[in-house]
Amino acid sequence: MPLVLLPALVLGGPARFAVFDVPDRAALVRLGASTCVATVVDGRMVFRRR
């Protein structure tokens, strides 16, 4: 299962999050940002790895 990092949720706030293809935070620290598979900013997908 991928790791999804979410900022604090605010009702009516913008959707901003990233999804990483790692099992946990330790793996993310070890493997780095290259494991990102999707990034959403203000409710729009701005990056998706194919």
Secondary structure, DSSP 8 states (H G I E B T S, - for coil): --EEE-----TT----EEEESSSSHHHHHHH-GGGEEEEEETTEEEEE--
